[in-house]
Amino acid sequence: MSAGPLVASGVGILLLVVTAYVLIGGTLATTEVMVEAQGNLATYQEARMRTAIAIQNTTIADPTLYVEVKNTGSEPVVEISSIDVYLQSEGVPVYIPYQDGVNHWDRVSITPDEVHPGELDPGETLNLSVTYTEGVNPTWVQIVTPNGVSSSVYV
Protein backbone atom coordinates (compact mmCIF):
# COMPACT_ATOMS: atom_id res chain seq x y z
CA MET A 1 0.00 0.00 0.00
CA SER A 2 1.34 3.42 -0.85
CA ALA A 3 1.89 6.24 1.65
CA GLY A 4 0.58 8.97 -0.71
CA PRO A 5 -3.12 8.70 0.22
CA LEU A 6 -2.23 8.65 3.92
CA VAL A 7 -0.12 11.80 3.65
CA ALA A 8 -2.81 13.55 1.58
CA SER A 9 -5.49 12.62 4.14
CA GLY A 10 -3.30 13.88 6.98
CA VAL A 11 -2.65 17.20 5.21
CA GLY A 12 -6.37 17.56 4.44
CA ILE A 13 -7.34 16.99 8.08
CA LEU A 14 -4.66 19.46 9.21
CA LEU A 15 -6.03 22.12 6.80
CA LEU A 16 -9.55 21.53 8.09
CA VAL A 17 -8.40 22.01 11.70
CA VAL A 18 -6.46 25.20 10.85
CA THR A 19 -9.47 26.58 8.92
CA ALA A 20 -11.75 25.85 11.87
CA TYR A 21 -9.40 27.67 14.25
CA VAL A 22 -9.24 30.71 11.94
CA LEU A 23 -13.03 30.86 11.59
CA ILE A 24 -13.62 30.47 15.32
CA GLY A 25 -10.94 33.06 16.13
CA GLY A 26 -12.51 35.55 13.69
CA THR A 27 -15.95 34.97 15.16
CA LEU A 28 -14.69 35.49 18.71
CA ALA A 29 -12.83 38.68 17.74
CA THR A 30 -15.92 40.06 16.00
CA THR A 31 -18.08 39.24 19.00
CA GLU A 32 -15.64 40.97 21.35
CA VAL A 33 -15.64 44.14 19.22
CA MET A 34 -19.47 44.15 19.10
CA VAL A 35 -19.78 43.75 22.87
CA GLU A 36 -17.32 46.59 23.48
CA ALA A 37 -19.13 48.86 21.01
CA GLN A 38 -22.48 48.18 22.68
CA GLY A 39 -20.97 48.94 26.09
CA ASN A 40 -19.57 52.24 24.83
CA LEU A 41 -22.93 53.14 23.30
CA ALA A 42 -24.71 52.41 26.58
CA THR A 43 -22.22 54.59 28.48
CA TYR A 44 -22.68 57.41 25.96
CA GLN A 45 -26.48 57.20 26.19
CA GLU A 46 -26.37 57.24 30.00
CA ALA A 47 -24.25 60.40 29.96
CA ARG A 48 -26.65 61.97 27.47
CA MET A 49 -29.64 61.15 29.69
CA ARG A 50 -27.96 62.94 32.61
CA THR A 51 -27.20 66.06 30.51
CA ALA A 52 -29.63 68.96 30.43
CA ILE A 53 -29.18 72.65 29.66
CA ALA A 54 -31.53 75.63 29.72
CA ILE A 55 -31.12 79.06 28.18
CA GLN A 56 -31.79 81.46 31.05
CA ASN A 57 -31.45 84.84 29.39
CA THR A 58 -30.56 86.52 26.10
CA THR A 59 -29.45 90.09 25.57
CA ILE A 60 -28.82 91.87 22.28
CA ALA A 61 -26.18 94.60 22.10
CA ASP A 62 -25.99 95.02 18.32
CA PRO A 63 -24.00 93.25 16.73
CA THR A 64 -23.56 90.84 19.66
CA LEU A 65 -26.01 88.45 21.25
CA TYR A 66 -25.27 87.42 24.83
CA VAL A 67 -26.70 84.09 25.97
CA GLU A 68 -26.76 82.61 29.48
CA VAL A 69 -26.88 78.80 29.43
CA LYS A 70 -27.38 76.92 32.71
CA ASN A 71 -26.39 73.29 33.18
CA THR A 72 -29.57 71.89 34.75
CA GLY A 73 -28.51 68.25 34.47
CA SER A 74 -26.14 66.16 36.54
CA GLU A 75 -23.43 65.65 33.90
CA PRO A 76 -20.68 68.27 33.33
CA VAL A 77 -20.07 69.69 29.85
CA VAL A 78 -16.30 69.31 29.59
CA GLU A 79 -15.43 70.59 26.11
CA ILE A 80 -16.91 74.08 25.97
CA SER A 81 -15.34 74.76 22.55
CA SER A 82 -17.28 71.78 21.11
CA ILE A 83 -20.65 73.38 21.86
CA ASP A 84 -22.58 74.25 18.69
CA VAL A 85 -24.51 77.51 18.35
CA TYR A 86 -27.19 78.16 15.74
CA LEU A 87 -28.78 81.53 15.00
CA GLN A 88 -31.87 82.06 12.93
CA SER A 89 -32.29 85.25 10.98
CA GLU A 90 -34.94 85.80 8.31
CA GLY A 91 -36.13 82.20 8.71
CA VAL A 92 -32.76 80.58 7.97
CA PRO A 93 -30.79 78.86 10.76
CA VAL A 94 -27.04 79.43 10.52
CA TYR A 95 -24.27 77.51 12.27
CA ILE A 96 -21.99 79.76 14.31
CA PRO A 97 -18.55 78.20 15.06
CA TYR A 98 -16.45 78.76 18.19
CA GLN A 99 -13.75 81.46 17.78
CA ASP A 100 -13.25 85.18 18.10
CA GLY A 101 -14.54 87.58 15.49
CA VAL A 102 -17.64 88.17 13.39
CA ASN A 103 -20.05 85.25 12.83
CA HIS A 104 -18.45 83.32 15.71
CA TRP A 105 -19.21 82.71 19.35
CA ASP A 106 -16.90 82.97 22.34
CA ARG A 107 -17.06 82.10 26.03
CA VAL A 108 -17.43 85.17 28.22
CA SER A 109 -17.52 83.51 31.64
CA ILE A 110 -18.76 80.60 33.71
CA THR A 111 -20.34 81.47 37.06
CA PRO A 112 -19.60 80.14 39.60
CA ASP A 113 -16.56 78.32 38.22
CA GLU A 114 -14.95 76.95 41.36
CA VAL A 115 -15.20 73.14 41.19
CA HIS A 116 -13.70 72.36 37.76
CA PRO A 117 -12.42 75.58 36.19
CA GLY A 118 -13.19 75.83 32.48
CA GLU A 119 -15.94 73.17 32.57
CA LEU A 120 -19.69 73.72 32.78
CA ASP A 121 -20.55 71.74 35.89
CA PRO A 122 -24.13 71.10 37.09
CA GLY A 123 -25.65 74.29 38.46
CA GLU A 124 -23.18 76.60 36.71
CA THR A 125 -24.10 79.17 34.08
CA LEU A 126 -22.13 79.70 30.87
CA ASN A 127 -22.23 83.24 29.51
CA LEU A 128 -21.38 83.32 25.83
CA SER A 129 -21.34 86.01 23.19
CA VAL A 130 -22.38 85.49 19.58
CA THR A 131 -21.00 88.15 17.27
CA TYR A 132 -22.85 88.48 13.97
CA THR A 133 -22.69 90.88 11.04
CA GLU A 134 -24.46 94.20 11.40
CA GLY A 135 -27.92 94.42 9.90
CA VAL A 136 -28.73 90.84 10.85
CA ASN A 137 -31.61 90.55 13.31
CA PRO A 138 -31.46 87.18 15.07
CA THR A 139 -34.87 85.80 16.03
CA TRP A 140 -33.89 82.42 17.52
CA VAL A 141 -30.85 80.80 19.08
CA GLN A 142 -30.09 77.13 19.77
CA ILE A 143 -27.26 75.77 21.91
CA VAL A 144 -26.20 72.12 21.40
CA THR A 145 -23.83 70.28 23.75
CA PRO A 146 -21.14 67.91 22.37
CA ASN A 147 -23.32 64.89 23.20
CA GLY A 148 -26.36 66.24 21.35
CA VAL A 149 -28.52 67.78 24.09
CA SER A 150 -29.94 71.13 23.05
CA SER A 151 -31.94 74.11 24.21
CA SER A 152 -33.41 76.88 22.09
CA VAL A 153 -35.24 80.12 22.65
CA TYR A 154 -36.69 82.97 20.63
CA VAL A 155 -34.69 86.17 21.06
Beta strands, then each sheet from edge to edge (+ up, - down):
strand 1: 53-61
strand 2: 64-71
strand 3: 84-89
strand 4: 92-96
strand 5: 104-111
strand 6: 125-131
strand 7: 140-144
strand 8: 150-154
sheet 1: 1+ 2- 6+ 5-
sheet 2: 4+ 3- 7+ 8-
end
